Amino acid sequence: MHVPDGFLNLPTSLATGAAAAVVIGVALRGAARELDDRSAPMGGLVATFVFAGQMMNFPVGAGTSGHLLGGALAATLVGPWMGILCVSVVIIVQALFMADGGITALGSNILLMAVLTVVVATGVNRLLLMALPRRAGVVAPVAGVSAFVSVVTAAAAFSMLFVVGGNSAVEPSLLFKAMVGWHVLIGLGEGVITALIVGGVVALRPDLVWAARPVLSNRTLELRNEVAR
């Protein structure tokens, strides 16, 4: 889903760049309040996995590419603020050092792949966890659903962003069909991968999973922390 240079016009690129800078600033403040001995190492692991997952690119059409996004995984494991920062760092490194995604489109890529996916996944996680039984076992399948929804939402949002500021002779309806169609398949794959990873972490250390904390009792968290120490 990396947007290349020139695919969006300059006003759109400037606007998304400014919006991304504001969101990252807010995320830095939010992450500073939530950062602890558990979330800091997990953030590094999440960023590493997202980086590896996003390196597997394949063309979707009209100059765009498809790959795993990782926003739902980040949101589930480390929360929204750290999740946004983790995925944003990956996108910035890819653009600056690996020519994956355009420099002028950096703001657009951050908003679509880091901000939107994390926000959507966080919302889906919270809604489903509120509706389902309060058990740690439901966190993994919920994360899988949130991954699917976030990927498809990001693909649709990109298509709408192109309608607003597209700078390429591509029919918007065709782009929408290609992006959403391919990312439905990508979302299914990412949902399975996300559920498996989250399930593995929940089975071993549920206290390390941000989304699992509301469904765990305080006593369970205390026991897990005592074992960890």
DAKACOR-V833912 format. One record per residue. N is the residue number from 0. RES is the residue in one letter. PHI is phi as a letter, one per 40 degrees, with the letter a starting at -180 (999 if undefined). PSI is psi in whole degrees, 0 to 359 (NA if undefined). D_FIRST is the distance of its C-alpha to the first C-alpha in Angstrom with 2 decimals. Layout:
N|RES|PHI|PSI|D_FIRST, N|RES|PHI|PSI|D_FIRST
This chain:
0|M|999|7|0.00, 1|H|c|125|3.79, 2|V|c|127|6.20, 3|P|c|168|9.27, 4|D|c|139|12.83, 5|G|g|353|14.64, 6|F|c|330|12.05, 7|L|b|149|13.40, 8|N|c|168|17.13, 9|L|c|314|18.96, 10|P|d|319|20.23, 11|T|c|318|16.89, 12|S|c|319|15.55, 13|L|c|318|18.86, 14|A|c|315|18.87, 15|T|c|327|15.54, 16|G|c|316|16.67, 17|A|c|318|19.97, 18|A|c|319|18.71, 19|A|c|321|16.56, 20|A|c|319|19.72, 21|V|c|315|21.86, 22|V|c|319|19.86, 23|I|c|321|19.82, 24|G|c|316|23.54, 25|V|c|319|24.22, 26|A|c|324|22.34, 27|L|c|317|24.49, 28|R|c|319|27.58, 29|G|c|318|26.64, 30|A|c|325|25.81, 31|A|c|327|29.09, 32|R|c|331|31.00, 33|E|c|348|29.50, 34|L|c|131|29.39, 35|D|a|188|31.96, 36|D|c|339|32.91, 37|R|c|316|30.72, 38|S|c|331|27.42, 39|A|c|306|27.46, 40|P|c|322|27.39, 41|M|c|324|24.97, 42|G|c|318|22.51, 43|G|c|319|22.68, 44|L|c|319|22.19, 45|V|c|314|19.16, 46|A|c|320|17.49, 47|T|c|316|18.51, 48|F|c|318|17.14, 49|V|c|319|13.69, 50|F|d|313|13.73, 51|A|c|318|14.88, 52|G|c|322|12.47, 53|Q|c|348|9.32, 54|M|c|346|11.32, 55|M|c|86|11.22, 56|N|c|149|8.64, 57|F|a|145|9.42, 58|P|c|139|9.02, 59|V|b|326|8.28, 60|G|h|157|10.24, 61|A|f|32|11.13, 62|G|g|4|9.64, 63|T|b|166|5.90, 64|S|b|161|4.82, 65|G|b|148|4.80, 66|H|a|173|6.64, 67|L|c|146|8.81, 68|L|b|314|8.26, 69|G|g|0|12.00, 70|G|c|319|12.77, 71|A|c|321|15.38, 72|L|c|315|16.96, 73|A|c|315|17.40, 74|A|c|321|18.78, 75|T|c|319|21.12, 76|L|c|319|22.48, 77|V|b|1|22.90, 78|G|g|170|22.56, 79|P|c|316|20.51, 80|W|c|308|21.67, 81|M|c|325|21.32, 82|G|c|315|18.05, 83|I|c|317|16.52, 84|L|c|317|18.15, 85|C|d|310|17.13, 86|V|c|325|13.36, 87|S|c|318|13.90, 88|V|c|317|16.05, 89|V|c|314|13.60, 90|I|c|320|11.02, 91|I|c|315|14.15, 92|V|c|317|15.57, 93|Q|c|318|12.67, 94|A|c|318|12.71, 95|L|c|325|16.54, 96|F|b|347|17.60, 97|M|b|5|15.16, 98|A|f|34|13.66, 99|D|b|99|10.07, 100|G|g|145|8.57, 101|G|c|150|11.38, 102|I|c|316|14.36, 103|T|c|338|14.98, 104|A|c|13|11.51, 105|L|c|317|11.96, 106|G|c|318|13.19, 107|S|c|316|10.45, 108|N|c|321|7.88, 109|I|c|316|10.79, 110|L|c|319|11.65, 111|L|c|311|8.56, 112|M|c|333|7.76, 113|A|b|306|11.43, 114|V|c|304|13.72, 115|L|c|315|12.76, 116|T|c|320|11.98, 117|V|c|316|15.16, 118|V|c|313|17.22, 119|V|c|314|16.56, 120|A|c|320|17.19, 121|T|c|317|20.27, 122|G|c|316|21.59, 123|V|c|317|21.28, 124|N|d|311|22.87, 125|R|c|317|25.71, 126|L|c|313|26.46, 127|L|c|320|26.66, 128|L|c|332|28.59, 129|M|c|327|31.01, 130|A|c|335|31.64, 131|L|c|165|31.99, 132|P|d|145|34.83, 133|R|c|77|34.72, 134|R|b|145|34.22, 135|A|c|334|32.00, 136|G|c|342|31.30, 137|V|c|349|29.19, 138|V|c|318|26.65, 139|A|c|308|24.72, 140|P|c|326|24.31, 141|V|c|319|23.47, 142|A|c|322|20.67, 143|G|c|318|19.38, 144|V|c|317|19.54, 145|S|c|326|17.85, 146|A|c|314|14.89, 147|F|c|311|14.58, 148|V|c|319|15.14, 149|S|c|322|12.72, 150|V|c|313|9.68, 151|V|c|322|10.98, 152|T|c|317|11.91, 153|A|c|320|8.65, 154|A|c|317|7.40, 155|A|c|321|10.89, 156|A|c|321|10.97, 157|F|c|317|8.31, 158|S|c|321|10.56, 159|M|c|324|13.53, 160|L|c|324|12.62, 161|F|c|324|12.48, 162|V|c|322|15.87, 163|V|c|315|17.24, 164|G|b|29|16.28, 165|G|c|141|14.76, 166|N|b|34|16.32, 167|S|a|147|15.83, 168|A|c|64|18.15, 169|V|b|134|15.89, 170|E|c|120|17.34, 171|P|d|322|15.48, 172|S|c|322|16.75, 173|L|c|319|15.49, 174|L|c|318|11.93, 175|F|c|314|12.31, 176|K|c|318|13.85, 177|A|c|312|11.38, 178|M|c|308|8.29, 179|V|c|319|10.68, 180|G|d|311|12.67, 181|W|c|321|10.34, 182|H|c|347|8.96, 183|V|c|316|12.68, 184|L|c|317|13.33, 185|I|c|319|10.69, 186|G|c|321|12.14, 187|L|c|314|15.55, 188|G|c|317|15.09, 189|E|c|326|13.72, 190|G|c|316|16.60, 191|V|c|313|19.11, 192|I|c|316|18.09, 193|T|c|315|18.10, 194|A|c|320|21.44, 195|L|c|316|22.96, 196|I|c|312|22.23, 197|V|c|320|23.39, 198|G|c|321|26.32, 199|G|c|317|27.41, 200|V|c|318|27.45, 201|V|c|322|29.22, 202|A|c|326|31.80, 203|L|c|311|32.69, 204|R|a|79|32.16, 205|P|c|336|31.23, 206|D|c|344|32.23, 207|L|c|350|29.24, 208|V|c|115|26.81, 209|W|d|316|26.38, 210|A|c|341|25.87, 211|A|c|343|28.94, 212|R|c|320|31.33, 213|P|c|337|32.24, 214|V|c|358|33.28, 215|L|c|142|35.37, 216|S|c|157|38.89, 217|N|d|323|40.03, 218|R|c|321|42.41, 219|T|c|316|39.75, 220|L|c|320|37.80, 221|E|c|317|41.07, 222|L|c|318|41.91, 223|R|c|319|38.53, 224|N|c|323|38.88, 225|E|c|318|42.42, 226|V|c|317|41.39, 227|A|c|324|38.64, 228|R|c|NA|41.30
